[in-house]
Amino acid sequence: MKDCDYSGWMKKKSTNLMTTWKPRLFILKGRRLSYYYSENDTEEKGLIDISFHRVLPADQDRLTGLHAQLTGAMASPSTPQ
């Protein structure tokens, strides 16, 4: 999980009908967004194809605020429970 561009915990919902949101560790390397069940996993558990999307840095308060406003997300990140 070293040499990644970004990493952090988010919640992911599977495609099953009767499922809940579960915390996953996401790793972004270029345009490869993979996820793991824990920090101790050595192999990725899944991959989300973002190859046709642009990856923008969220290091500006203005960009982060705009994203939160458009998506209805909280302005500050939260950790999984």
C-alpha distances in whole Angstrom, upper triangle without the diagonal:
4,7,6,10,10,8,11,13,16,18,19,22,23,25,28,31,31,27,26,23,20,17,13,10,10,7,9,9,13,15,12,12,10,10,10,13,11,8,10,9,8,9,10,13,14,14,16,18,18,20,23,22,22,19,20,19,20,21,25,27,29,26,25,28,29,26,27,31,30,28,30,26,26,26,24,20,21,19,19,22
4,5,9,10,9,12,15,18,21,22,25,26,29,31,34,34,31,29,26,23,20,17,13,12,9,11,10,13,16,14,14,13,14,13,16,14,11,12,13,11,13,13,16,17,17,19,20,20,21,24,23,22,19,20,19,20,20,24,26,29,26,25,28,30,27,28,32,31,30,31,28,28,27,24,21,22,20,21,24
4,7,9,10,14,17,19,23,23,26,27,30,32,35,36,32,31,28,25,22,19,15,13,10,10,8,10,14,13,13,13,15,16,19,17,15,16,16,14,15,15,18,18,17,19,19,19,19,22,21,20,17,18,17,19,19,22,25,27,25,24,28,28,26,28,31,31,29,31,28,28,27,25,22,23,22,23,27
4,6,7,11,14,16,19,20,23,24,27,29,32,33,29,28,24,22,19,16,12,10,7,6,5,8,11,10,10,11,12,14,17,16,14,16,15,14,14,13,16,16,15,15,16,15,16,19,18,17,14,15,14,16,16,20,22,24,22,21,24,25,23,24,27,27,25,27,24,25,24,22,19,20,19,21,24
4,7,11,14,16,19,20,23,25,27,30,33,33,30,28,24,23,20,17,14,11,8,6,5,7,10,10,10,12,14,16,19,18,16,19,18,18,17,16,18,18,16,16,16,14,15,18,16,14,10,11,10,12,13,16,19,21,18,17,21,22,19,21,25,24,23,25,22,22,21,20,17,19,19,21,24
4,7,11,12,16,17,21,22,25,28,30,30,27,25,21,20,16,14,11,8,6,5,7,9,11,11,10,11,12,14,16,16,14,17,17,17,17,15,17,16,15,15,16,14,16,18,16,14,11,11,10,11,12,15,17,19,17,15,19,20,17,19,22,22,20,22,19,19,18,16,14,16,15,17,21
4,7,10,13,14,18,20,23,25,28,28,24,22,18,16,13,10,7,6,4,6,9,12,13,12,9,10,9,11,13,12,11,14,14,15,15,13,15,15,14,14,16,15,17,20,18,17,13,14,13,13,14,17,19,21,19,17,20,21,18,19,23,23,20,22,18,18,18,16,13,14,13,14,17
4,7,10,12,16,18,22,24,26,26,22,19,16,14,10,8,6,6,7,9,12,15,15,14,11,11,10,10,12,11,10,14,14,16,16,14,15,15,15,15,17,17,19,22,19,19,15,16,14,13,15,18,18,21,19,16,19,20,17,17,21,21,19,20,16,16,16,13,10,10,9,10,14
4,7,10,13,16,19,21,23,22,19,16,12,10,6,6,4,6,9,12,15,18,17,16,12,12,9,9,10,9,10,14,14,16,16,14,14,14,15,15,18,18,21,23,20,20,17,18,17,16,17,20,20,22,20,17,20,21,18,17,21,21,18,18,15,15,16,13,9,9,7,7,10
4,7,10,13,16,18,20,19,16,13,9,8,6,6,6,7,10,12,16,18,17,16,12,12,9,11,11,12,13,16,16,18,18,15,14,14,14,13,16,16,20,21,19,19,17,18,17,15,18,20,20,22,19,16,18,19,16,15,19,18,15,16,12,13,14,13,9,8,8,7,10
4,7,10,13,15,16,16,12,9,6,5,4,6,8,9,13,15,19,21,19,18,14,13,10,11,11,12,15,18,17,20,19,16,14,13,14,13,17,17,21,22,20,21,19,20,20,19,21,23,23,24,22,19,20,21,17,16,19,19,15,16,13,14,16,15,12,10,9,7,10
4,7,10,12,14,14,10,8,5,5,6,7,10,10,13,15,18,20,18,16,13,12,9,11,11,13,16,18,17,19,18,14,12,11,12,11,14,15,19,20,19,20,19,21,21,20,23,25,25,26,23,20,22,22,19,18,21,20,16,17,15,17,19,18,15,14,13,11,13
4,7,8,10,10,7,6,5,6,9,10,13,13,17,18,22,23,21,19,15,14,12,13,13,16,19,21,19,22,20,16,14,12,13,12,15,17,20,21,20,22,22,23,24,23,26,28,28,28,26,23,25,24,21,20,22,21,17,18,17,19,21,21,18,17,16,13,15
4,6,8,9,7,8,8,9,11,11,14,15,18,19,22,24,21,19,16,14,12,13,13,17,20,21,19,21,19,15,12,11,12,12,15,17,20,21,21,24,23,25,26,26,29,31,31,31,28,26,28,27,24,23,26,24,20,21,20,22,25,24,21,20,19,16,18
4,6,9,8,10,11,12,15,15,18,18,20,21,24,25,22,20,17,16,15,17,16,20,23,25,22,24,21,18,15,13,14,13,15,17,20,21,21,24,24,27,28,28,31,33,33,33,30,28,29,29,25,25,27,24,21,22,22,24,27,27,24,23,23,20,21
4,6,6,9,11,13,16,16,20,20,23,25,27,28,26,23,21,19,18,18,17,21,24,25,23,25,23,20,16,15,17,16,19,21,24,25,25,28,28,30,32,31,34,36,36,36,33,31,32,31,28,27,29,27,24,25,24,26,29,29,26,25,24,21,21
4,6,9,12,14,18,19,22,23,26,27,30,31,28,26,23,22,21,21,20,24,27,28,26,29,26,23,20,18,20,19,21,23,27,27,27,30,30,32,33,32,36,37,36,37,34,32,32,32,28,27,29,27,23,24,24,26,29,30,27,26,25,22,22
4,7,10,13,16,18,22,23,26,28,31,33,30,28,25,23,21,21,19,23,26,27,26,28,26,24,20,19,21,21,24,26,29,29,29,32,31,33,34,33,36,38,37,37,35,32,33,33,29,28,29,28,24,24,24,26,29,29,26,25,24,20,20
4,7,9,13,14,18,19,23,25,28,30,27,25,22,20,18,18,16,19,23,24,22,25,23,21,17,17,19,18,21,23,27,28,27,29,28,30,31,30,33,35,34,35,32,29,30,30,27,25,27,26,22,22,21,23,26,26,23,21,20,17,16
4,6,10,12,16,17,21,23,27,29,26,24,21,19,17,17,15,17,21,23,21,24,23,20,17,17,19,18,21,23,26,27,26,28,27,28,29,27,30,32,31,32,29,27,27,28,24,23,25,24,20,20,19,20,23,22,20,18,16,13,13
4,7,9,13,14,18,20,24,25,23,22,18,17,14,14,13,15,18,20,19,22,21,18,16,15,17,16,19,20,24,25,24,25,24,25,25,24,26,28,27,28,26,23,24,25,21,20,22,21,18,17,16,17,20,19,16,14,13,10,11
4,6,10,12,16,18,22,24,23,20,17,15,12,11,9,11,15,17,16,19,18,16,13,13,15,15,19,20,24,25,24,25,24,25,25,24,26,28,28,29,27,24,25,26,22,21,24,23,20,20,17,18,21,19,16,14,12,8,9
4,7,9,13,16,19,22,21,19,15,13,10,9,8,9,12,14,14,17,17,14,13,13,15,15,19,20,23,25,23,24,22,23,22,21,23,26,25,27,25,22,23,25,21,20,23,23,19,19,17,17,19,17,13,11,9,6,8
4,6,10,13,16,19,18,15,12,10,6,6,5,7,9,12,11,14,13,11,9,10,12,12,16,17,20,22,21,22,20,21,21,20,22,25,25,27,24,21,24,25,21,21,24,23,20,21,18,18,20,18,14,13,11,9,11
4,7,10,13,16,16,14,10,8,5,5,6,6,7,10,10,12,12,10,10,11,12,13,16,16,19,22,20,21,18,19,19,18,20,23,24,26,23,20,23,24,21,21,24,24,21,22,19,19,20,17,14,13,11,10,13
4,7,10,13,12,10,7,6,4,6,9,10,10,13,12,13,12,9,10,10,9,10,13,13,16,18,17,17,14,16,16,16,18,21,22,24,21,18,22,22,19,19,23,22,19,21,18,18,19,17,14,14,13,12,16
4,7,10,10,8,6,5,6,8,11,11,11,13,12,12,12,9,11,11,10,10,13,12,14,17,16,16,13,15,14,15,17,20,22,24,21,19,23,23,20,21,24,24,21,23,20,21,21,19,16,17,15,16,19
4,6,7,6,5,7,9,12,15,15,14,17,15,15,14,12,14,12,10,10,11,10,12,14,13,12,10,12,12,13,15,19,21,22,19,18,21,21,18,20,23,22,20,23,20,21,21,19,17,18,18,18,22
4,6,5,7,8,11,14,17,17,16,18,17,16,14,12,15,14,11,12,12,11,11,14,13,13,10,13,13,15,17,20,23,24,21,20,24,24,21,23,26,25,24,26,24,25,24,23,20,22,21,22,25
4,6,8,11,14,17,21,21,20,22,20,19,18,16,18,16,13,12,11,10,9,12,11,10,8,11,12,15,16,19,22,23,20,20,23,23,20,23,26,24,23,26,24,25,24,24,21,24,23,24,28
4,6,10,13,16,20,21,20,23,21,20,18,15,17,14,11,9,8,6,5,9,8,8,7,11,13,15,18,20,23,23,19,20,23,22,19,22,24,22,21,24,22,24,24,24,21,23,23,24,27
4,6,10,13,17,18,18,20,17,16,14,11,13,11,7,7,7,7,7,11,11,11,10,14,15,17,20,22,25,25,22,21,25,24,21,23,26,24,22,25,23,25,25,24,21,23,22,22,26
4,7,10,14,15,15,18,15,15,13,10,11,9,6,5,7,7,9,12,11,12,10,14,15,16,19,21,23,24,21,19,23,22,19,21,24,22,20,22,20,22,22,21,18,19,19,18,22
4,7,11,12,13,14,12,12,10,6,7,6,4,6,9,10,12,15,15,16,14,17,18,19,21,24,26,27,24,22,25,25,22,23,26,24,22,24,22,23,24,22,19,20,18,17,21
4,7,9,10,12,10,11,9,6,6,5,6,8,12,13,15,18,17,19,17,19,19,20,22,25,26,27,24,22,25,26,22,22,26,25,22,23,21,22,23,21,18,17,15,14,17
4,6,7,9,6,9,8,5,5,7,9,12,15,17,19,22,21,22,20,22,22,22,24,27,28,30,27,25,28,28,25,25,28,28,24,26,23,23,25,22,19,18,15,14,16
4,7,8,7,10,10,8,7,9,12,14,18,20,22,25,24,25,23,25,25,24,26,29,30,32,29,26,29,30,26,26,29,29,25,26,23,24,25,23,19,17,14,12,14
4,5,6,9,10,10,10,12,15,17,20,22,24,27,26,27,24,25,24,24,25,29,29,32,29,26,29,30,27,26,30,30,27,27,24,24,25,22,18,17,13,12,13
4,6,8,10,10,12,14,16,18,21,22,24,27,26,26,23,25,23,23,24,27,28,31,28,26,29,30,27,27,31,31,28,28,25,24,25,22,18,17,14,13,15
4,6,9,11,12,15,17,20,23,24,26,30,29,29,26,28,27,27,27,31,32,34,32,30,33,34,31,31,34,34,31,32,28,28,29,26,22,21,17,17,18
4,6,7,8,12,14,17,20,22,24,27,27,27,25,27,26,26,28,31,32,35,32,30,33,34,30,30,34,33,30,31,28,29,29,27,23,22,19,17,19
4,7,9,12,14,18,20,22,23,27,26,27,25,27,26,27,28,32,34,36,33,31,34,35,32,32,36,35,32,34,31,31,31,29,25,25,22,21,23
4,6,9,11,15,17,19,20,24,24,25,23,26,26,27,29,32,34,35,32,30,34,34,31,31,35,34,31,33,30,30,31,29,25,25,22,21,23
4,6,7,11,14,16,17,21,21,22,20,23,23,24,26,29,31,33,29,28,31,31,27,28,31,30,27,29,26,28,28,27,23,23,20,19,21
4,7,10,14,16,18,21,21,23,22,24,25,25,28,31,32,33,30,28,31,31,27,28,31,30,27,28,26,27,28,27,23,22,20,18,20
4,7,10,13,15,18,18,20,19,22,23,24,26,29,30,31,28,26,29,29,25,26,29,27,24,26,24,26,27,26,22,22,20,18,21
4,6,9,11,14,14,17,16,19,20,21,24,27,28,29,26,24,27,27,23,24,27,25,23,25,23,25,26,25,22,22,21,20,23
4,6,9,11,11,14,13,17,18,19,23,25,26,27,23,22,25,24,20,21,24,22,19,22,20,23,24,23,20,21,21,19,23
4,6,8,9,12,12,16,18,20,23,25,27,27,23,22,25,24,20,22,25,22,20,23,22,25,25,25,23,24,24,23,26
4,5,5,8,9,12,15,17,20,22,24,23,20,19,22,21,18,20,22,20,18,21,20,23,23,23,21,23,23,23,26
4,6,8,9,13,16,18,21,23,26,25,21,22,25,23,20,23,25,22,21,25,23,26,26,26,24,26,26,26,30
4,7,10,13,16,19,22,23,25,24,21,21,24,22,19,22,24,21,20,24,23,26,26,27,25,27,28,28,31
4,6,9,13,15,18,19,21,20,17,18,20,18,15,18,20,17,17,20,20,22,22,23,22,24,25,26,29
4,6,10,12,15,16,19,18,14,15,18,16,14,18,19,17,17,20,19,22,21,22,21,24,25,26,29
4,7,9,12,14,16,16,13,13,17,15,13,16,18,17,16,20,18,20,19,19,18,21,22,23,27
4,6,9,10,13,13,9,10,14,13,11,14,16,15,15,18,17,18,17,17,17,20,22,23,27
4,6,8,11,11,8,9,13,13,11,14,17,16,17,19,17,17,15,15,15,18,20,22,26
4,6,8,9,6,6,9,10,9,11,14,14,14,16,14,14,11,12,12,15,17,20,23
4,7,9,8,7,11,12,12,13,16,17,17,19,16,16,13,12,13,16,19,21,25
4,5,5,6,9,10,11,12,14,16,17,18,16,15,12,13,14,18,21,23,27
4,6,5,6,8,10,10,12,14,15,16,14,13,9,10,13,16,19,23,25
4,6,5,6,9,10,10,12,14,15,14,14,11,13,15,19,22,25,28
4,5,5,6,9,10,11,12,14,13,13,11,13,14,18,21,23,26
4,5,5,6,9,10,11,12,10,10,7,9,10,14,17,20,23
4,5,5,6,9,10,10,9,9,6,9,12,15,19,21,24
4,5,5,6,9,10,10,11,9,12,14,18,21,23,26
4,5,5,6,8,8,9,8,11,12,15,18,20,23
4,6,5,5,5,6,6,9,10,13,16,18,21
4,6,5,7,8,8,12,14,16,20,21,24
4,6,8,11,11,14,16,18,21,22,25
4,5,9,10,13,13,15,18,19,21
4,7,9,12,13,14,17,18,20
4,6,8,9,11,14,15,17
4,5,7,8,12,14,16
4,7,10,13,16,18
4,7,10,13,15
4,7,10,13
4,7,9
4,7
4
